[in-house]
Amino acid sequence: MSNEALGARPRRRLSARDRDRWRGVSHLSSLAAAITKARDSPWLGAYIAELRVSPQAPIRVEQTGRNPYHYTLWGDPGCCSPA
């Protein structure tokens, strides 16, 4: 779930674009990119989760940020059940 859906409050004032990203879920497009990010940012946690998204899922996906492997996904967290 997104930071917003979890009820987390931003630490700083967010621009409209940053607010949009706050409402999404951060994702990396490959396992190698996720491992690199985990090594560079250990405060994010010790686990890597695999996310499978159906082509029919009602979500928006967009490459965000400077890292070409970083994407943000937006959708209703209650819309779909895990496989």
One Martini backbone bead per residue (centre of mass of N, CA, C, O) as a GRO file, in nm:
protein
   83
    1MET     BB    1   0.101   0.033   0.013
    2SER     BB    2   0.078   0.343   0.047
    3ASN     BB    3   0.152   0.598   0.244
    4GLU     BB    4  -0.131   0.713   0.246
    5ALA     BB    5  -0.288   0.441   0.307
    6LEU     BB    6  -0.113   0.412   0.586
    7GLY     BB    7  -0.099   0.722   0.717
    8ALA     BB    8   0.137   0.872   0.631
    9ARG     BB    9   0.350   1.145   0.686
   10PRO     BB   10   0.506   1.386   0.562
   11ARG     BB   11   0.818   1.557   0.629
   12ARG     BB   12   0.723   1.741   0.392
   13ARG     BB   13   0.649   1.944   0.158
   14LEU     BB   14   0.450   1.882  -0.130
   15SER     BB   15   0.427   1.853  -0.436
   16ALA     BB   16   0.221   1.750  -0.671
   17ARG     BB   17   0.410   1.524  -0.770
   18ASP     BB   18   0.485   1.409  -0.489
   19ARG     BB   19   0.193   1.345  -0.405
   20ASP     BB   20   0.144   1.138  -0.624
   21ARG     BB   21   0.373   0.945  -0.532
   22TRP     BB   22   0.258   0.902  -0.239
   23ARG     BB   23   0.001   0.742  -0.372
   24GLY     BB   24   0.210   0.532  -0.441
   25VAL     BB   25   0.416   0.256  -0.552
   26SER     BB   26   0.721   0.140  -0.522
   27HIS     BB   27   0.933   0.019  -0.801
   28LEU     BB   28   1.131  -0.236  -0.945
   29SER     BB   29   1.209  -0.396  -1.260
   30SER     BB   30   1.438  -0.563  -1.098
   31LEU     BB   31   1.627  -0.759  -0.903
   32ALA     BB   32   1.896  -0.613  -0.938
   33ALA     BB   33   1.787  -0.332  -0.860
   34ALA     BB   34   1.686  -0.416  -0.576
   35ILE     BB   35   1.959  -0.503  -0.462
   36THR     BB   36   2.103  -0.237  -0.498
   37LYS     BB   37   1.906  -0.069  -0.326
   38ALA     BB   38   1.941  -0.233  -0.064
   39ARG     BB   39   2.247  -0.172  -0.033
   40ASP     BB   40   2.214   0.153  -0.046
   41SER     BB   41   1.920   0.115   0.143
   42PRO     BB   42   1.878  -0.034   0.441
   43TRP     BB   43   1.624   0.134   0.562
   44LEU     BB   44   1.402  -0.019   0.376
   45GLY     BB   45   1.508  -0.313   0.427
   46ALA     BB   46   1.543  -0.692   0.409
   47TYR     BB   47   1.328  -0.710   0.172
   48ILE     BB   48   1.204  -0.875  -0.128
   49ALA     BB   49   0.935  -0.821  -0.343
   50GLU     BB   50   0.716  -0.977  -0.555
   51LEU     BB   51   0.542  -0.837  -0.837
   52ARG     BB   52   0.224  -0.914  -0.978
   53VAL     BB   53   0.073  -0.792  -1.283
   54SER     BB   54  -0.202  -0.764  -1.440
   55PRO     BB   55  -0.306  -0.643  -1.741
   56GLN     BB   56  -0.611  -0.595  -1.608
   57ALA     BB   57  -0.527  -0.407  -1.407
   58PRO     BB   58  -0.634  -0.104  -1.233
   59ILE     BB   59  -0.351   0.056  -1.329
   60ARG     BB   60  -0.077   0.277  -1.286
   61VAL     BB   61   0.230   0.321  -1.479
   62GLU     BB   62   0.551   0.488  -1.391
   63GLN     BB   63   0.829   0.638  -1.459
   64THR     BB   64   1.040   0.742  -1.181
   65GLY     BB   65   1.284   0.937  -1.171
   66ARG     BB   66   1.632   0.875  -1.228
   67ASN     BB   67   1.579   0.582  -1.218
   68PRO     BB   68   1.514   0.359  -1.480
   69TYR     BB   69   1.395   0.123  -1.265
   70HIS     BB   70   1.183   0.324  -1.157
   71TYR     BB   71   0.851   0.285  -1.024
   72THR     BB   72   0.503   0.375  -1.025
   73LEU     BB   73   0.205   0.265  -0.854
   74TRP     BB   74  -0.155   0.286  -0.920
   75GLY     BB   75  -0.429   0.206  -0.691
   76ASP     BB   76  -0.658   0.001  -0.551
   77PRO     BB   77  -0.588  -0.193  -0.274
   78GLY     BB   78  -0.892  -0.348  -0.284
   79CYS     BB   79  -0.935  -0.470  -0.586
   80CYS     BB   80  -0.721  -0.708  -0.532
   81SER     BB   81  -0.621  -1.033  -0.519
   82PRO     BB   82  -0.418  -1.262  -0.444
   83ALA     BB   83  -0.273  -1.551  -0.604
   0.00000   0.00000   0.00000
